[in-house]
Amino acid sequence: MALVSRFDGEFPDRYFNDVMEYIGMKPEDFHALCDKFRSPHLWGKNANGEWQLRHNVSRTGLND
């Protein structure tokens, strides 16, 4: 549980821009495409309008 809590939601920043350049996509277009495929039973938007898991291991999800 400690490792899941530590790394859950971590974004792979290290090579993200290299991948975006390689596939010829703008980062904002990539994120918009990802958002189109989010399952509403797993994800919801919090009060700040940011995507958040509805339930997670540390019980700090949107619906926990």
PQR file of N, CA, C, O and H, with PARSE charges and radii, in Angstrom:
ATOM      1  N   MET A   1       0.817  -1.183   0.000 -0.4000 1.5000
ATOM      2  CA  MET A   1       0.000   0.000   0.000 -0.0000 2.0000
ATOM      3  C   MET A   1       0.865   1.254   0.000  0.5500 1.7000
ATOM      4  O   MET A   1       0.506   2.257  -0.617 -0.5500 1.4000
ATOM      5  N   ALA A   2       1.992   1.204   0.681 -0.4000 1.5000
ATOM      6  CA  ALA A   2       2.861   2.378   0.756 -0.0000 2.0000
ATOM      7  C   ALA A   2       3.397   2.744  -0.626  0.5500 1.7000
ATOM      8  O   ALA A   2       3.433   3.920  -0.987 -0.5500 1.4000
ATOM      9  H   ALA A   2       2.284   0.389   1.182  0.4000 1.0000
ATOM     10  N   LEU A   3       3.813   1.745  -1.397 -0.4000 1.5000
ATOM     11  CA  LEU A   3       4.333   2.017  -2.739 -0.0000 2.0000
ATOM     12  C   LEU A   3       3.246   2.517  -3.670  0.5500 1.7000
ATOM     13  O   LEU A   3       3.485   3.428  -4.462 -0.5500 1.4000
ATOM     14  H   LEU A   3       3.784   0.789  -1.104  0.4000 1.0000
ATOM     15  N   VAL A   4       2.057   1.939  -3.591 -0.4000 1.5000
ATOM     16  CA  VAL A   4       0.953   2.400  -4.421 -0.0000 2.0000
ATOM     17  C   VAL A   4       0.617   3.845  -4.065  0.5500 1.7000
ATOM     18  O   VAL A   4       0.421   4.672  -4.956 -0.5500 1.4000
ATOM     19  H   VAL A   4       1.863   1.198  -2.947  0.4000 1.0000
ATOM     20  N   SER A   5       0.549   4.151  -2.794 -0.4000 1.5000
ATOM     21  CA  SER A   5       0.246   5.510  -2.368 -0.0000 2.0000
ATOM     22  C   SER A   5       1.321   6.498  -2.823  0.5500 1.7000
ATOM     23  O   SER A   5       1.022   7.640  -3.172 -0.5500 1.4000
ATOM     24  H   SER A   5       0.709   3.479  -2.070  0.4000 1.0000
ATOM     25  N   ARG A   6       2.566   6.045  -2.815 -0.4000 1.5000
ATOM     26  CA  ARG A   6       3.672   6.927  -3.196 -0.0000 2.0000
ATOM     27  C   ARG A   6       3.683   7.220  -4.688  0.5500 1.7000
ATOM     28  O   ARG A   6       3.907   8.363  -5.087 -0.5500 1.4000
ATOM     29  H   ARG A   6       2.809   5.117  -2.532  0.4000 1.0000
ATOM     30  N   PHE A   7       3.444   6.212  -5.521 -0.4000 1.5000
ATOM     31  CA  PHE A   7       3.608   6.378  -6.963 -0.0000 2.0000
ATOM     32  C   PHE A   7       2.307   6.500  -7.740  0.5500 1.7000
ATOM     33  O   PHE A   7       2.343   6.768  -8.941 -0.5500 1.4000
ATOM     34  H   PHE A   7       3.261   5.283  -5.198  0.4000 1.0000
ATOM     35  N   ASP A   8       1.163   6.314  -7.100 -0.4000 1.5000
ATOM     36  CA  ASP A   8      -0.113   6.398  -7.783 -0.0000 2.0000
ATOM     37  C   ASP A   8      -0.331   7.805  -8.330  0.5500 1.7000
ATOM     38  O   ASP A   8      -0.222   8.784  -7.590 -0.5500 1.4000
ATOM     39  H   ASP A   8       1.134   6.096  -6.125  0.4000 1.0000
ATOM     40  N   GLY A   9      -0.634   7.909  -9.598 -0.4000 1.5000
ATOM     41  CA  GLY A   9      -0.891   9.202 -10.215 -0.0000 2.0000
ATOM     42  C   GLY A   9       0.359   9.923 -10.685  0.5500 1.7000
ATOM     43  O   GLY A   9       0.271  11.044 -11.186 -0.5500 1.4000
ATOM     44  H   GLY A   9      -0.723   7.114 -10.199  0.4000 1.0000
ATOM     45  N   GLU A  10       1.525   9.300 -10.531 -0.4000 1.5000
ATOM     46  CA  GLU A  10       2.765   9.936 -10.978 -0.0000 2.0000
ATOM     47  C   GLU A  10       2.786   9.977 -12.499  0.5500 1.7000
ATOM     48  O   GLU A  10       2.542   8.965 -13.155 -0.5500 1.4000
ATOM     49  H   GLU A  10       1.597   8.390 -10.123  0.4000 1.0000
ATOM     50  N   PHE A  11       3.074  11.140 -13.056 -0.4000 1.5000
ATOM     51  CA  PHE A  11       3.102  11.305 -14.509 -0.0000 2.0000
ATOM     52  C   PHE A  11       4.539  11.141 -15.003  0.5500 1.7000
ATOM     53  O   PHE A  11       5.461  11.680 -14.392 -0.5500 1.4000
ATOM     54  H   PHE A  11       3.272  11.963 -12.523  0.4000 1.0000
ATOM     55  N   PRO A  12       4.744  10.405 -16.099 -0.5600 1.5000
ATOM     56  CA  PRO A  12       6.104  10.169 -16.618  0.2800 2.0000
ATOM     57  C   PRO A  12       6.647  11.376 -17.376  0.5500 1.7000
ATOM     58  O   PRO A  12       6.705  11.364 -18.605 -0.5500 1.4000
ATOM     59  N   ASP A  13       7.040  12.412 -16.652 -0.4000 1.5000
ATOM     60  CA  ASP A  13       7.531  13.652 -17.263 -0.0000 2.0000
ATOM     61  C   ASP A  13       8.843  13.490 -18.024  0.5500 1.7000
ATOM     62  O   ASP A  13       9.105  14.224 -18.977 -0.5500 1.4000
ATOM     63  H   ASP A  13       6.993  12.422 -15.653  0.4000 1.0000
ATOM     64  N   ARG A  14       9.651  12.549 -17.614 -0.4000 1.5000
ATOM     65  CA  ARG A  14      11.024  12.463 -18.115 -0.0000 2.0000
ATOM     66  C   ARG A  14      11.105  12.431 -19.636  0.5500 1.7000
ATOM     67  O   ARG A  14      11.910  13.162 -20.212 -0.5500 1.4000
ATOM     68  H   ARG A  14       9.439  11.953 -16.840  0.4000 1.0000
ATOM     69  N   TYR A  15      10.309  11.620 -20.299 -0.4000 1.5000
ATOM     70  CA  TYR A  15      10.396  11.492 -21.759 -0.0000 2.0000
ATOM     71  C   TYR A  15       9.147  11.975 -22.476  0.5500 1.7000
ATOM     72  O   TYR A  15       9.012  11.767 -23.682 -0.5500 1.4000
ATOM     73  H   TYR A  15       9.655  11.025 -19.832  0.4000 1.0000
ATOM     74  N   PHE A  16       8.241  12.609 -21.765 -0.4000 1.5000
ATOM     75  CA  PHE A  16       6.968  13.001 -22.357 -0.0000 2.0000
ATOM     76  C   PHE A  16       7.147  13.909 -23.573  0.5500 1.7000
ATOM     77  O   PHE A  16       6.553  13.657 -24.621 -0.5500 1.4000
ATOM     78  H   PHE A  16       8.350  12.778 -20.786  0.4000 1.0000
ATOM     79  N   ASN A  17       7.951  14.949 -23.448 -0.4000 1.5000
ATOM     80  CA  ASN A  17       8.144  15.869 -24.573 -0.0000 2.0000
ATOM     81  C   ASN A  17       8.829  15.199 -25.750  0.5500 1.7000
ATOM     82  O   ASN A  17       8.520  15.513 -26.900 -0.5500 1.4000
ATOM     83  H   ASN A  17       8.434  15.154 -22.596  0.4000 1.0000
ATOM     84  N   ASP A  18       9.756  14.280 -25.487 -0.4000 1.5000
ATOM     85  CA  ASP A  18      10.410  13.538 -26.569 -0.0000 2.0000
ATOM     86  C   ASP A  18       9.397  12.690 -27.335  0.5500 1.7000
ATOM     87  O   ASP A  18       9.430  12.631 -28.564 -0.5500 1.4000
ATOM     88  H   ASP A  18      10.007  14.025 -24.554  0.4000 1.0000
ATOM     89  N   VAL A  19       8.503  12.040 -26.605 -0.4000 1.5000
ATOM     90  CA  VAL A  19       7.470  11.212 -27.241 -0.0000 2.0000
ATOM     91  C   VAL A  19       6.515  12.091 -28.052  0.5500 1.7000
ATOM     92  O   VAL A  19       6.148  11.736 -29.172 -0.5500 1.4000
ATOM     93  H   VAL A  19       8.476  12.088 -25.607  0.4000 1.0000
ATOM     94  N   MET A  20       6.120  13.215 -27.502 -0.4000 1.5000
ATOM     95  CA  MET A  20       5.210  14.115 -28.219 -0.0000 2.0000
ATOM     96  C   MET A  20       5.848  14.614 -29.516  0.5500 1.7000
ATOM     97  O   MET A  20       5.187  14.697 -30.551 -0.5500 1.4000
ATOM     98  H   MET A  20       6.418  13.503 -26.592  0.4000 1.0000
ATOM     99  N   GLU A  21       7.118  14.938 -29.448 -0.4000 1.5000
ATOM    100  CA  GLU A  21       7.830  15.372 -30.653 -0.0000 2.0000
ATOM    101  C   GLU A  21       7.920  14.235 -31.670  0.5500 1.7000
ATOM    102  O   GLU A  21       7.729  14.451 -32.867 -0.5500 1.4000
ATOM    103  H   GLU A  21       7.655  14.870 -28.607  0.4000 1.0000
ATOM    104  N   TYR A  22       8.210  13.034 -31.195 -0.4000 1.5000
ATOM    105  CA  TYR A  22       8.347  11.872 -32.083 -0.0000 2.0000
ATOM    106  C   TYR A  22       7.039  11.558 -32.810  0.5500 1.7000
ATOM    107  O   TYR A  22       7.053  11.255 -34.003 -0.5500 1.4000
ATOM    108  H   TYR A  22       8.365  12.859 -30.223  0.4000 1.0000
ATOM    109  N   ILE A  23       5.913  11.629 -32.103 -0.4000 1.5000
ATOM    110  CA  ILE A  23       4.632  11.308 -32.748 -0.0000 2.0000
ATOM    111  C   ILE A  23       3.979  12.529 -33.391  0.5500 1.7000
ATOM    112  O   ILE A  23       2.939  12.410 -34.039 -0.5500 1.4000
ATOM    113  H   ILE A  23       5.902  11.876 -31.134  0.4000 1.0000
ATOM    114  N   GLY A  24       4.584  13.701 -33.212 -0.4000 1.5000
ATOM    115  CA  GLY A  24       4.079  14.907 -33.850 -0.0000 2.0000
ATOM    116  C   GLY A  24       2.760  15.388 -33.284  0.5500 1.7000
ATOM    117  O   GLY A  24       1.873  15.806 -34.027 -0.5500 1.4000
ATOM    118  H   GLY A  24       5.429  13.798 -32.686  0.4000 1.0000
ATOM    119  N   MET A  25       2.630  15.328 -31.965 -0.4000 1.5000
ATOM    120  CA  MET A  25       1.380  15.735 -31.322 -0.0000 2.0000
ATOM    121  C   MET A  25       1.673  16.779 -30.253  0.5500 1.7000
ATOM    122  O   MET A  25       2.678  16.695 -29.547 -0.5500 1.4000
ATOM    123  H   MET A  25       3.351  14.988 -31.361  0.4000 1.0000
ATOM    124  N   LYS A  26       0.791  17.755 -30.142 -0.4000 1.5000
ATOM    125  CA  LYS A  26       0.912  18.757 -29.088 -0.0000 2.0000
ATOM    126  C   LYS A  26       0.464  18.130 -27.766  0.5500 1.7000
ATOM    127  O   LYS A  26      -0.491  17.353 -27.742 -0.5500 1.4000
ATOM    128  H   LYS A  26      -0.025  17.823 -30.715  0.4000 1.0000
ATOM    129  N   PRO A  27       1.149  18.463 -26.667 -0.5600 1.5000
ATOM    130  CA  PRO A  27       0.770  17.894 -25.373  0.2800 2.0000
ATOM    131  C   PRO A  27      -0.692  18.137 -25.003  0.5500 1.7000
ATOM    132  O   PRO A  27      -1.335  17.245 -24.450 -0.5500 1.4000
ATOM    133  N   GLU A  28      -1.230  19.319 -25.291 -0.4000 1.5000
ATOM    134  CA  GLU A  28      -2.626  19.592 -24.942 -0.0000 2.0000
ATOM    135  C   GLU A  28      -3.588  18.723 -25.749  0.5500 1.7000
ATOM    136  O   GLU A  28      -4.649  18.343 -25.252 -0.5500 1.4000
ATOM    137  H   GLU A  28      -0.707  20.044 -25.740  0.4000 1.0000
ATOM    138  N   ASP A  29      -3.216  18.403 -27.010 -0.4000 1.5000
ATOM    139  CA  ASP A  29      -4.045  17.499 -27.809 -0.0000 2.0000
ATOM    140  C   ASP A  29      -3.995  16.074 -27.262  0.5500 1.7000
ATOM    141  O   ASP A  29      -4.999  15.362 -27.272 -0.5500 1.4000
ATOM    142  H   ASP A  29      -2.354  18.712 -27.414  0.4000 1.0000
ATOM    143  N   PHE A  30      -2.822  15.666 -26.785 -0.4000 1.5000
ATOM    144  CA  PHE A  30      -2.671  14.346 -26.184 -0.0000 2.0000
ATOM    145  C   PHE A  30      -3.550  14.211 -24.945  0.5500 1.7000
ATOM    146  O   PHE A  30      -4.257  13.217 -24.781 -0.5500 1.4000
ATOM    147  H   PHE A  30      -2.007  16.245 -26.777  0.4000 1.0000
ATOM    148  N   HIS A  31      -3.501  15.222 -24.074 -0.4000 1.5000
ATOM    149  CA  HIS A  31      -4.298  15.176 -22.846 -0.0000 2.0000
ATOM    150  C   HIS A  31      -5.796  15.204 -23.153  0.5500 1.7000
ATOM    151  O   HIS A  31      -6.578  14.524 -22.489 -0.5500 1.4000
ATOM    152  H   HIS A  31      -2.927  16.030 -24.208  0.4000 1.0000
ATOM    153  N   ALA A  32      -6.193  15.985 -24.149 -0.4000 1.5000
ATOM    154  CA  ALA A  32      -7.612  16.028 -24.536 -0.0000 2.0000
ATOM    155  C   ALA A  32      -8.062  14.666 -25.062  0.5500 1.7000
ATOM    156  O   ALA A  32      -9.173  14.222 -24.770 -0.5500 1.4000
ATOM    157  H   ALA A  32      -5.558  16.537 -24.688  0.4000 1.0000
ATOM    158  N   LEU A  33      -7.206  14.007 -25.831 -0.4000 1.5000
ATOM    159  CA  LEU A  33      -7.528  12.678 -26.341 -0.0000 2.0000
ATOM    160  C   LEU A  33      -7.656  11.670 -25.201  0.5500 1.7000
ATOM    161  O   LEU A  33      -8.570  10.846 -25.201 -0.5500 1.4000
ATOM    162  H   LEU A  33      -6.304  14.368 -26.067  0.4000 1.0000
ATOM    163  N   CYS A  34      -6.755  11.733 -24.241 -0.4000 1.5000
ATOM    164  CA  CYS A  34      -6.829  10.840 -23.072 -0.0000 2.0000
ATOM    165  C   CYS A  34      -8.118  11.069 -22.298  0.5500 1.7000
ATOM    166  O   CYS A  34      -8.756  10.115 -21.854 -0.5500 1.4000
ATOM    167  H   CYS A  34      -6.012  12.403 -24.241  0.4000 1.0000
ATOM    168  N   ASP A  35      -8.502  12.329 -22.135 -0.4000 1.5000
ATOM    169  CA  ASP A  35      -9.717  12.655 -21.382 -0.0000 2.0000
ATOM    170  C   ASP A  35     -10.962  12.092 -22.054  0.5500 1.7000
ATOM    171  O   ASP A  35     -11.926  11.749 -21.369 -0.5500 1.4000
ATOM    172  H   ASP A  35      -7.983  13.104 -22.496  0.4000 1.0000
ATOM    173  N   LYS A  36     -10.960  11.991 -23.381 -0.4000 1.5000
ATOM    174  CA  LYS A  36     -12.113  11.449 -24.097 -0.0000 2.0000
ATOM    175  C   LYS A  36     -12.351   9.980 -23.761  0.5500 1.7000
ATOM    176  O   LYS A  36     -13.476   9.493 -23.869 -0.5500 1.4000
ATOM    177  H   LYS A  36     -10.177  12.270 -23.937  0.4000 1.0000
ATOM    178  N   PHE A  37     -11.304   9.278 -23.358 -0.4000 1.5000
ATOM    179  CA  PHE A  37     -11.410   7.844 -23.107 -0.0000 2.0000
ATOM    180  C   PHE A  37     -11.431   7.479 -21.622  0.5500 1.7000
ATOM    181  O   PHE A  37     -11.334   6.300 -21.281 -0.5500 1.4000
ATOM    182  H   PHE A  37     -10.389   9.673 -23.270  0.4000 1.0000
ATOM    183  N   ARG A  38     -11.555   8.462 -20.739 -0.4000 1.5000
ATOM    184  CA  ARG A  38     -11.641   8.177 -19.302 -0.0000 2.0000
ATOM    185  C   ARG A  38     -13.004   7.557 -18.991  0.5500 1.7000
ATOM    186  O   ARG A  38     -14.039   8.072 -19.414 -0.5500 1.4000
ATOM    187  H   ARG A  38     -11.634   9.420 -21.017  0.4000 1.0000
ATOM    188  N   SER A  39     -12.994   6.473 -18.264 -0.4000 1.5000
ATOM    189  CA  SER A  39     -14.242   5.818 -17.873 -0.0000 2.0000
ATOM    190  C   SER A  39     -14.897   6.597 -16.734  0.5500 1.7000
ATOM    191  O   SER A  39     -14.280   6.790 -15.686 -0.5500 1.4000
ATOM    192  H   SER A  39     -12.154   6.054 -17.921  0.4000 1.0000
ATOM    193  N   PRO A  40     -16.135   7.045 -16.925 -0.5600 1.5000
ATOM    194  CA  PRO A  40     -16.783   7.847 -15.882  0.2800 2.0000
ATOM    195  C   PRO A  40     -17.041   7.082 -14.590  0.5500 1.7000
ATOM    196  O   PRO A  40     -17.224   7.703 -13.543 -0.5500 1.4000
ATOM    197  N   HIS A  41     -17.059   5.750 -14.634 -0.4000 1.5000
ATOM    198  CA  HIS A  41     -17.255   5.011 -13.382 -0.0000 2.0000
ATOM    199  C   HIS A  41     -15.954   4.923 -12.578  0.5500 1.7000
ATOM    200  O   HIS A  41     -15.979   4.542 -11.408 -0.5500 1.4000
ATOM    201  H   HIS A  41     -16.911   5.245 -15.485  0.4000 1.0000
ATOM    202  N   LEU A  42     -14.807   5.276 -13.199 -0.4000 1.5000
ATOM    203  CA  LEU A  42     -13.523   5.267 -12.501 -0.0000 2.0000
ATOM    204  C   LEU A  42     -13.022   6.665 -12.175  0.5500 1.7000
ATOM    205  O   LEU A  42     -12.337   6.859 -11.171 -0.5500 1.4000
ATOM    206  H   LEU A  42     -14.787   5.585 -14.149  0.4000 1.0000
ATOM    207  N   TRP A  43     -13.355   7.636 -13.010 -0.4000 1.5000
ATOM    208  CA  TRP A  43     -12.841   9.000 -12.892 -0.0000 2.0000
ATOM    209  C   TRP A  43     -13.968  10.005 -12.731  0.5500 1.7000
ATOM    210  O   TRP A  43     -15.074   9.791 -13.228 -0.5500 1.4000
ATOM    211  H   TRP A  43     -13.912   7.478 -13.826  0.4000 1.0000
ATOM    212  N   GLY A  44     -13.691  11.095 -12.039 -0.4000 1.5000
ATOM    213  CA  GLY A  44     -14.624  12.210 -11.911 -0.0000 2.0000
ATOM    214  C   GLY A  44     -13.826  13.489 -11.763  0.5500 1.7000
ATOM    215  O   GLY A  44     -12.620  13.447 -11.520 -0.5500 1.4000
ATOM    216  H   GLY A  44     -12.792  11.269 -11.635  0.4000 1.0000
ATOM    217  N   LYS A  45     -14.481  14.614 -11.906 -0.4000 1.5000
ATOM    218  CA  LYS A  45     -13.798  15.896 -11.738 -0.0000 2.0000
ATOM    219  C   LYS A  45     -14.045  16.412 -10.325  0.5500 1.7000
ATOM    220  O   LYS A  45     -15.171  16.386  -9.828 -0.5500 1.4000
ATOM    221  H   LYS A  45     -15.460  14.649 -12.103  0.4000 1.0000
ATOM    222  N   ASN A  46     -12.978  16.881  -9.689 -0.4000 1.5000
ATOM    223  CA  ASN A  46     -13.096  17.412  -8.334 -0.0000 2.0000
ATOM    224  C   ASN A  46     -13.565  18.866  -8.382  0.5500 1.7000
ATOM    225  O   ASN A  46     -13.903  19.369  -9.454 -0.5500 1.4000
ATOM    226  H   ASN A  46     -12.063  16.902 -10.092  0.4000 1.0000
ATOM    227  N   ALA A  47     -13.590  19.540  -7.245 -0.4000 1.5000
ATOM    228  CA  ALA A  47     -14.083  20.919  -7.155 -0.0000 2.0000
ATOM    229  C   ALA A  47     -13.241  21.888  -7.982  0.5500 1.7000
ATOM    230  O   ALA A  47     -13.732  22.938  -8.396 -0.5500 1.4000
ATOM    231  H   ALA A  47     -13.316  19.132  -6.374  0.4000 1.0000
ATOM    232  N   ASN A  48     -11.975  21.539  -8.224 -0.4000 1.5000
ATOM    233  CA  ASN A  48     -11.089  22.393  -9.026 -0.0000 2.0000
ATOM    234  C   ASN A  48     -11.192  22.107 -10.515  0.5500 1.7000
ATOM    235  O   ASN A  48     -10.509  22.743 -11.318 -0.5500 1.4000
ATOM    236  H   ASN A  48     -11.576  20.686  -7.887  0.4000 1.0000
ATOM    237  N   GLY A  49     -12.047  21.149 -10.893 -0.4000 1.5000
ATOM    238  CA  GLY A  49     -12.192  20.787 -12.299 -0.0000 2.0000
ATOM    239  C   GLY A  49     -11.108  19.853 -12.805  0.5500 1.7000
ATOM    240  O   GLY A  49     -10.969  19.667 -14.014 -0.5500 1.4000
ATOM    241  H   GLY A  49     -12.602  20.633 -10.240  0.4000 1.0000
ATOM    242  N   GLU A  50     -10.334  19.259 -11.896 -0.4000 1.5000
ATOM    243  CA  GLU A  50      -9.266  18.338 -12.269 -0.0000 2.0000
ATOM    244  C   GLU A  50      -9.763  16.904 -12.159  0.5500 1.7000
ATOM    245  O   GLU A  50     -10.573  16.585 -11.289 -0.5500 1.4000
ATOM    246  H   GLU A  50     -10.446  19.410 -10.914  0.4000 1.0000
ATOM    247  N   TRP A  51      -9.274  16.039 -13.047 -0.4000 1.5000
ATOM    248  CA  TRP A  51      -9.656  14.627 -13.001 -0.0000 2.0000
ATOM    249  C   TRP A  51      -9.069  13.979 -11.755  0.5500 1.7000
ATOM    250  O   TRP A  51      -7.932  14.249 -11.367 -0.5500 1.4000
ATOM    251  H   TRP A  51      -8.616  16.297 -13.755  0.4000 1.0000
ATOM    252  N   GLN A  52      -9.869  13.119 -11.142 -0.4000 1.5000
ATOM    253  CA  GLN A  52      -9.433  12.403  -9.944 -0.0000 2.0000
ATOM    254  C   GLN A  52     -10.097  11.033  -9.937  0.5500 1.7000
ATOM    255  O   GLN A  52     -11.256  10.890 -10.326 -0.5500 1.4000
ATOM    256  H   GLN A  52     -10.793  12.900 -11.458  0.4000 1.0000
ATOM    257  N   LEU A  53      -9.345  10.026  -9.490 -0.4000 1.5000
ATOM    258  CA  LEU A  53      -9.928   8.695  -9.351 -0.0000 2.0000
ATOM    259  C   LEU A  53     -11.050   8.729  -8.328  0.5500 1.7000
ATOM    260  O   LEU A  53     -10.952   9.417  -7.312 -0.5500 1.4000
ATOM    261  H   LEU A  53      -8.403  10.142  -9.174  0.4000 1.0000
ATOM    262  N   ARG A  54     -12.111   7.987  -8.596 -0.4000 1.5000
ATOM    263  CA  ARG A  54     -13.221   7.950  -7.652 -0.0000 2.0000
ATOM    264  C   ARG A  54     -12.849   7.176  -6.387  0.5500 1.7000
ATOM    265  O   ARG A  54     -13.283   7.532  -5.292 -0.5500 1.4000
ATOM    266  H   ARG A  54     -12.190   7.428  -9.421  0.4000 1.0000
ATOM    267  N   HIS A  55     -12.057   6.130  -6.532 -0.4000 1.5000
ATOM    268  CA  HIS A  55     -11.601   5.316  -5.398 -0.0000 2.0000
ATOM    269  C   HIS A  55     -10.132   4.974  -5.615  0.5500 1.7000
ATOM    270  O   HIS A  55      -9.707   4.720  -6.742 -0.5500 1.4000
ATOM    271  H   HIS A  55     -11.704   5.840  -7.421  0.4000 1.0000
ATOM    272  N   ASN A  56      -9.361   4.968  -4.534 -0.4000 1.5000
ATOM    273  CA  ASN A  56      -7.975   4.537  -4.620 -0.0000 2.0000
ATOM    274  C   ASN A  56      -7.578   3.807  -3.339  0.5500 1.7000
ATOM    275  O   ASN A  56      -8.345   3.746  -2.378 -0.5500 1.4000
ATOM    276  H   ASN A  56      -9.706   5.174  -3.619  0.4000 1.0000
ATOM    277  N   VAL A  57      -6.384   3.263  -3.348 -0.4000 1.5000
ATOM    278  CA  VAL A  57      -5.921   2.429  -2.237 -0.0000 2.0000
ATOM    279  C   VAL A  57      -5.844   3.206  -0.931  0.5500 1.7000
ATOM    280  O   VAL A  57      -6.176   2.673   0.128 -0.5500 1.4000
ATOM    281  H   VAL A  57      -5.762   3.312  -4.129  0.4000 1.0000
ATOM    282  N   SER A  58      -5.413   4.452  -0.995 -0.4000 1.5000
ATOM    283  CA  SER A  58      -5.259   5.234   0.239 -0.0000 2.0000
ATOM    284  C   SER A  58      -6.574   5.879   0.694  0.5500 1.7000
ATOM    285  O   SER A  58      -6.589   6.644   1.658 -0.5500 1.4000
ATOM    286  H   SER A  58      -5.144   4.885  -1.855  0.4000 1.0000
ATOM    287  N   ARG A  59      -7.656   5.575   0.013 -0.4000 1.5000
ATOM    288  CA  ARG A  59      -8.998   6.053   0.351 -0.0000 2.0000
ATOM    289  C   ARG A  59      -9.093   7.592   0.376  0.5500 1.7000
ATOM    290  O   ARG A  59      -9.761   8.180   1.227 -0.5500 1.4000
ATOM    291  H   ARG A  59      -7.644   4.953  -0.770  0.4000 1.0000
ATOM    292  N   THR A  60      -8.398   8.221  -0.590 -0.4000 1.5000
ATOM    293  CA  THR A  60      -8.487   9.673  -0.748 -0.0000 2.0000
ATOM    294  C   THR A  60      -9.109  10.018  -2.098  0.5500 1.7000
ATOM    295  O   THR A  60      -8.925  11.122  -2.610 -0.5500 1.4000
ATOM    296  H   THR A  60      -7.855   7.744  -1.282  0.4000 1.0000
ATOM    297  N   GLY A  61      -9.844   9.072  -2.667 -0.4000 1.5000
ATOM    298  CA  GLY A  61     -10.484   9.296  -3.952 -0.0000 2.0000
ATOM    299  C   GLY A  61     -11.677  10.217  -3.854  0.5500 1.7000
ATOM    300  O   GLY A  61     -12.092  10.608  -2.763 -0.5500 1.4000
ATOM    301  H   GLY A  61      -9.993   8.175  -2.251  0.4000 1.0000
ATOM    302  N   LEU A  62     -12.215  10.554  -4.989 -0.4000 1.5000
ATOM    303  CA  LEU A  62     -13.329  11.480  -5.088 -0.0000 2.0000
ATOM    304  C   LEU A  62     -14.548  10.988  -4.314  0.5500 1.7000
ATOM    305  O   LEU A  62     -15.258  11.792  -3.709 -0.5500 1.4000
ATOM    306  H   LEU A  62     -11.877  10.237  -5.875  0.4000 1.0000
ATOM    307  N   ASN A  63     -14.800   9.687  -4.323 -0.4000 1.5000
ATOM    308  CA  ASN A  63     -15.982   9.132  -3.658 -0.0000 2.0000
ATOM    309  C   ASN A  63     -15.649   8.275  -2.439  0.5500 1.7000
ATOM    310  O   ASN A  63     -16.493   7.505  -1.981 -0.5500 1.4000
ATOM    311  H   ASN A  63     -14.224   9.034  -4.815  0.4000 1.0000
ATOM    312  N   ASP A  64     -14.439   8.395  -1.909 -0.4000 1.5000
ATOM    313  CA  ASP A  64     -14.064   7.614  -0.710 -0.0000 2.0000
ATOM    314  C   ASP A  64     -14.492   8.310   0.548  0.5500 1.7000
ATOM    315  O   ASP A  64     -14.261   7.801   1.644 -0.5500 1.4000
ATOM    316  H   ASP A  64     -13.753   9.021  -2.281  0.4000 1.0000
TER
END
